[in-house]
Amino acid sequence: MNYIAIIEGQQVPIPEETAISDEKLKLAITTYFPEYANAEITRHTQGDTTEIRLIKRAGTKGNCITELKLASEQINPAFELAWDLKLLEIKNQLTLEVLIDMQGKINQTIKTGESWETYIDKVFSSLRQQPPVPSNYPVL
């Protein structure tokens, strides 16, 4: 029996030991076409040849999307602090003593902002490493 994988219009001969299992086939193909890791596989036998069509399916963009969905909605603490300081300034209550009293809140806001920045960089890095996937929506 001959096995031909059809990938993006290309016909690629596949050895029988690879072609008999979807998992083995995906493992072999994703070495060269990583975007086919979640491919839909259909087989059609005609005579002594089996055509195996691999069709890309969009996968997830990694765990960071799930983390973002589950993250609680919050206002950036730096904005809250800036609004508090501006309000004190408008009321003519922004004094050195008040700033000294707020130093703990200022330091905590800076620390929180730095941890948010680290997390955002991690998410962006993860998203950049994900393979492109085709859209399910037609181009207008």
C-alpha positions as CSV (number, residue, x, y, z in Angstrom):
1,M,0.0,0.0,0.0
2,N,1.2,3.5,-0.9
3,Y,0.5,6.4,1.5
4,I,0.5,10.1,0.3
5,A,0.1,12.9,2.8
6,I,-1.5,16.0,1.2
7,I,-0.3,19.1,3.0
8,E,-1.0,22.6,1.7
9,G,-1.5,21.2,-1.8
10,Q,1.8,19.2,-1.7
11,Q,1.8,15.5,-2.0
12,V,4.3,13.9,0.3
13,P,5.0,10.1,0.3
14,I,4.8,8.6,3.8
15,P,6.2,5.3,5.0
16,E,3.5,2.8,6.0
17,E,4.8,2.5,9.6
18,T,4.3,6.3,10.0
19,A,1.0,6.5,8.0
20,I,-0.9,3.9,10.0
21,S,-1.2,6.0,13.1
22,D,-2.5,9.6,13.3
23,E,-0.2,10.3,16.3
24,K,2.9,9.0,14.5
25,L,1.9,10.9,11.4
26,K,1.4,14.2,13.3
27,L,4.7,13.7,15.1
28,A,6.5,13.2,11.8
29,I,4.8,16.1,10.0
30,T,5.1,18.7,12.9
31,T,8.8,18.4,12.7
32,Y,8.5,20.3,9.4
33,F,5.1,21.9,9.7
34,P,4.6,22.7,13.5
35,E,1.2,24.4,12.7
36,Y,-0.2,20.9,12.0
37,A,0.0,19.7,15.6
38,N,-3.8,19.9,15.9
39,A,-4.5,19.0,12.3
40,E,-7.7,17.2,11.3
41,I,-6.8,14.0,9.4
42,T,-8.9,12.4,6.8
43,R,-8.1,9.3,4.7
44,H,-9.3,8.2,1.3
45,T,-8.2,5.0,-0.3
46,Q,-8.3,4.5,-4.0
47,G,-6.7,1.4,-5.4
48,D,-3.4,0.7,-3.7
49,T,-2.9,4.4,-2.6
50,T,-4.3,6.0,0.5
51,E,-4.4,9.8,0.4
52,I,-4.1,11.4,3.9
53,R,-5.3,15.0,4.0
54,L,-4.1,17.1,6.9
55,I,-6.1,20.3,7.5
56,K,-4.9,22.9,10.0
57,R,-7.0,23.6,13.0
58,A,-6.5,26.6,15.1
59,G,-5.2,25.8,18.6
60,T,-5.0,27.8,21.7
61,K,-2.5,30.6,22.2
62,G,-1.1,29.0,25.3
63,N,-1.9,29.1,29.0
64,C,-1.4,32.8,29.3
65,I,-4.8,33.4,27.6
66,T,-6.5,31.3,30.3
67,E,-4.6,33.1,33.0
68,L,-5.7,36.5,31.5
69,K,-9.3,35.3,31.4
70,L,-9.2,34.2,35.0
71,A,-7.4,37.4,36.2
72,S,-9.5,39.7,38.3
73,E,-10.3,43.1,36.8
74,Q,-8.3,45.8,38.6
75,I,-7.4,49.4,38.2
76,N,-3.7,49.9,37.9
77,P,-2.5,51.0,41.4
78,A,-0.3,53.7,39.9
79,F,-3.4,55.4,38.5
80,E,-5.1,55.1,41.8
81,L,-2.1,56.7,43.6
82,A,-1.8,59.4,40.9
83,W,-5.5,60.3,41.4
84,D,-5.2,60.4,45.1
85,L,-2.2,62.7,44.9
86,K,-3.9,64.9,42.3
87,L,-7.0,65.2,44.6
88,L,-4.9,66.2,47.5
89,E,-3.2,68.7,45.3
90,I,-6.5,70.2,44.2
91,K,-7.6,70.5,47.8
92,N,-4.3,72.1,48.7
93,Q,-3.7,69.2,51.1
94,L,-0.6,67.8,49.4
95,T,2.2,68.6,51.9
96,L,5.5,67.0,52.8
97,E,4.0,65.4,55.9
98,V,1.3,63.8,53.8
99,L,3.9,62.5,51.3
100,I,5.9,61.0,54.1
101,D,2.8,59.4,55.5
102,M,2.0,58.0,52.1
103,Q,5.6,56.6,51.5
104,G,4.5,53.0,52.4
105,K,1.6,53.2,49.8
106,I,4.0,54.7,47.2
107,N,6.5,52.0,47.7
108,Q,3.9,49.2,47.6
109,T,2.4,50.8,44.4
110,I,5.9,50.7,42.8
111,K,6.4,47.1,43.8
112,T,3.0,46.1,42.5
113,G,3.7,47.9,39.2
114,E,7.0,46.1,38.8
115,S,5.3,42.7,39.3
116,W,2.6,43.6,36.8
117,E,5.3,44.6,34.3
118,T,7.1,41.3,34.7
119,Y,3.8,39.3,34.2
120,I,2.8,41.4,31.1
121,D,6.3,40.8,29.6
122,K,5.8,37.0,30.3
123,V,2.5,37.0,28.5
124,F,3.8,39.0,25.5
125,S,6.8,36.7,25.2
126,S,4.5,33.6,25.3
127,L,2.2,35.1,22.7
128,R,5.1,36.0,20.4
129,Q,6.3,32.3,20.5
130,Q,3.0,30.9,19.4
131,P,2.7,29.8,15.7
132,P,0.4,31.7,13.5
133,V,-3.0,30.2,12.8
134,P,-5.5,31.0,10.0
135,S,-8.6,33.0,10.9
136,N,-12.0,31.3,10.6
137,Y,-13.4,34.6,9.3
138,P,-13.3,35.5,5.6
139,V,-11.3,38.5,4.5
140,L,-13.6,41.3,3.4
